[in-house]
Amino acid sequence: DALTIHKPRGSTVHIHVLAVHRTFRQQGKGPILMWRYLQYLRCQPNVRRAVLMCEDFLIPFYSKSGFKVLGRCAITVGNLTFTEMGYPISGHAYMRRNSEAIRFPQHPLTLPVT
């Protein structure tokens, strides 16, 4: 449903894409972006979990951010298959040393990467 239905005050956020510009890859920016976004979600009163679907080679990356495998995803794209992963949202947002996250912007997709 997360791919077709939008519930503004829903309790589940579906992360569709985490993209890092090619000039900033292999510098640890992806985990920082994910951490900051998960912190942003902790500030949202209705959000209780984040889910995503990824190819198998990305499971270790998302696992390092705390996501757990939920199972195979029923959605396929051609020959591509996906695994669904979930992350429970609980507690409060925390500042991270060297994250430059003084406060979160209104829109999470505008997070600066330096």
PyMOL commands that set and color helices and strands:
alter all, ss='L'
color gray80, all
select helices_A, chain A and resi 22-24+29-42+56-64+108-110
alter helices_A, ss='H'
color red, helices_A
select strands_A, chain A and resi 12-15+49-54+68-77+80-88
alter strands_A, ss='S'
color yellow, strands_A
deselect
rebuild
show_as cartoon
